[in-house]
Every structure is written in structure tokens, then in C-alpha cells.
Amino acid sequence: MRLLATLLVFGAMSAPAAAATHVVRWSPFVGDGLRPELVATPRFGGDCFTGSFAVHNAYRCIDGNFLRDPCFADPTRDDAVLCVRDPFSRGVVRLRVSGSLDRSGSAPATLVWAVRLATGQRCTFFAGGATSADSAGRRANFGCSGRRTILWGNPIRRSSTWRIRLSHSFSPGPERLVAIRTAYIGRG
């Protein structure tokens, strides 16, 4: 019995800690060109009317009935931006724009745009329109792939492993803290 208690205590003490969160400063470009894994579809007639709500120094654009955020300045063209849904997607839109590009009011440089949880689930920032708040006033900030999963508030960065509150509903209810494996911060 004493040996079993010793093993249990030792086992609890030696349990591996969650891995430190890896922070990626993401852009659709490498040097002066598009990342090789991305495929761009051309679109014409867009307008970039303000800064991105999701990525610092990027754009929020409209193309017909489509609102695209974030859109990154295309280093290969003066009249185009590259619009990306999230850092996990391979398909992107190269949008030719008319008029001037305005990125005033873009997101803060430290805003987390997307996360991959320790479980592997991918979650992307809701760039506007989300009005749900939990009992502590935290905004429903991220929607995740797979089952209905919502992340509330911003990542908690108090240790090397960032955490965030997770629930399975837009309505305030039970939440739990989960570890973030990778945090993506856009680099506009």
C-alpha cells in the first residue's frame, strides 16, 4: 500500500506539463511572393474601406456581396490585396481594388487571429458581428472547426502555455479552460 501511494504521488508530480504555446506571425507572402502552398483566385472590382478587424496593418474589403477580412497588401501589385479566410485555408482571393486602400483602425498588433487548441481543433476570430457575451462580459471571440465550439474572450497569457475559455454554445453556460498549442497573429 505504501509503495502504491508513493508511485501515485511520484506519478502525479512527474506528469508532463502542457507544451508552451507556439506563436506564429503569419502572412500569405514569403519574401515578395505568395506562399507556395496557397492558391490564389483572381477577383475584380473590390473596395478596401477600412482596416482589418482581425489583423493589424491589413484591410477589410468588400467584393460584391462578400465581406473579406483580413486582406493583405500584395507586394507584387499596387492595385491588389490578398484576402484570406484563416491561416489554415489554402485557397485565397487576389482582389483587384479600385480607389485608395484604407487600413485605418486596423486591429491591435497583438490581437490573436486564430488558434489551434491542444486537441488539434482550429478556431478563427469572429471579425465583427458577434454580440454574445458570457456572464463575465467576455465576447464570443472565436468559432472552431468540427462540433459547435465557441471560445470566449482573449487568450490568457499568464504562463508559457496560453489558455482560453471554451463552451459549446453561444449562450452563456458552462465553460472550461483549454490549452492553446499555436496562436496565429497576422502580419499585415
BELCOR-V647278 format. One record per residue. RES is the residue in one small letter. OMEGA is omega in degrees with one decimal (999 if undefined). BURIAL is # if it has 24 or more other C-alpha atoms within 12 Angstrom, else .. D_CENTER is the distance of its C-alpha to the mean C-alpha in whole Angstrom. Layout:
# BELCOR-V647278
res = (RES;RES)
omega = (OMEGA;OMEGA)
burial = (BURIAL;BURIAL)
d_center = (D_CENTER;D_CENTER)
This chain:
# BELCOR-V647278
res = (m;r;l;l;a;t;l;l;v;f;g;a;m;s;a;p;a;a;a;a;t;h;v;v;r;w;s;p;f;v;g;d;g;l;r;p;e;l;v;a;t;p;r;f;g;g;d;c;f;t;g;s;f;a;v;h;n;a;y;r;c;i;d;g;n;f;l;r;d;p;c;f;a;d;p;t;r;d;d;a;v;l;c;v;r;d;p;f;s;r;g;v;v;r;l;r;v;s;g;s;l;d;r;s;g;s;a;p;a;t;l;v;w;a;v;r;l;a;t;g;q;r;c;t;f;f;a;g;g;a;t;s;a;d;s;a;g;r;r;a;n;f;g;c;s;g;r;r;t;i;l;w;g;n;p;i;r;r;s;s;t;w;r;i;r;l;s;h;s;f;s;p;g;p;e;r;l;v;a;i;r;t;a;y;i;g;r;g)
omega = (-179.6;177.9;179.1;178.3;178.6;179.1;178.5;178.6;-179.6;179.4;179.5;-178.8;-175.3;178.0;-177.0;176.4;176.6;-179.7;178.6;178.1;177.4;179.6;-179.4;173.4;-166.6;173.0;177.6;-176.1;171.2;-174.1;179.4;-177.7;178.8;174.7;-175.5;-178.9;-177.9;176.5;-176.6;173.8;-178.9;173.3;-176.5;172.0;178.6;177.5;179.0;-166.6;179.1;176.8;178.9;173.8;-173.2;-173.2;177.5;174.4;176.4;-172.8;170.0;-171.0;176.1;-178.3;-173.8;178.0;-176.8;172.0;-176.0;-178.0;12.0;172.0;-175.4;176.8;-179.0;-177.4;-178.8;-177.6;177.1;-173.8;-176.5;172.7;176.5;-176.1;-173.0;177.8;180.0;-178.1;-179.5;-176.0;178.0;177.8;-180.0;179.2;172.1;-172.6;173.1;-174.4;174.5;178.7;-176.7;176.8;-179.3;176.2;177.0;179.5;179.9;-176.8;175.3;-176.8;-177.1;-177.8;176.8;-175.4;-178.9;176.7;167.1;-178.9;177.8;177.7;-177.1;-178.7;-179.1;-176.6;-177.2;-179.4;172.6;-175.8;177.5;174.9;-179.5;-178.1;-179.0;176.4;178.2;-175.7;178.7;178.5;178.1;179.8;170.3;-169.8;-174.4;170.3;-173.0;177.2;177.4;-178.9;-178.5;-179.7;-179.8;173.9;-173.8;176.9;-179.4;176.4;175.9;-170.0;-175.0;-179.9;-179.5;174.2;178.5;178.4;178.5;-178.8;-177.7;169.9;-179.6;-178.7;172.9;177.8;175.8;-179.1;-177.3;176.8;172.9;177.4;177.6;-178.8;176.1;178.1;-177.7;174.7;-179.3;174.3;-177.7;179.5;-177.3;999)
burial = (.;.;.;.;.;.;.;.;.;.;.;.;.;.;.;.;.;.;.;.;#;.;#;.;#;#;#;#;#;.;.;.;.;#;.;.;.;#;.;#;.;.;#;.;.;#;#;#;#;#;#;#;#;#;#;#;#;#;#;#;#;#;#;.;.;.;#;#;#;#;#;#;#;#;.;.;.;.;#;#;#;#;#;#;#;#;#;#;.;.;.;#;#;#;#;#;#;.;.;.;#;#;#;.;.;#;#;.;.;#;#;#;#;#;#;#;#;#;.;.;#;#;#;#;#;#;#;.;.;.;.;#;.;#;.;.;.;#;#;#;#;#;#;#;.;.;.;.;#;#;#;#;#;#;#;.;.;.;.;.;#;#;#;#;#;#;#;.;.;#;.;.;.;.;#;.;.;#;#;#;#;#;#;#;#;#;#;#)
d_center = (49;49;47;45;44;44;41;39;39;38;36;34;34;33;30;27;24;20;19;18;14;13;11;10;11;10;12;14;17;19;22;23;22;20;18;21;19;17;20;20;22;24;24;26;27;23;23;20;22;19;16;13;11;8;9;12;15;14;15;15;18;20;22;25;23;19;17;14;11;10;14;15;18;20;23;25;26;26;26;23;19;17;14;11;10;7;7;9;12;15;16;16;18;20;21;24;25;28;28;27;23;22;19;20;18;15;12;13;13;11;8;5;3;1;5;9;11;15;16;14;12;9;6;4;5;8;10;13;16;15;18;18;19;20;23;22;20;17;15;13;9;8;9;10;12;16;18;17;14;13;11;13;13;11;11;15;15;19;20;18;17;14;14;13;15;15;17;18;19;18;21;22;23;23;20;19;18;16;15;12;12;10;7;6;7;8;12;14)
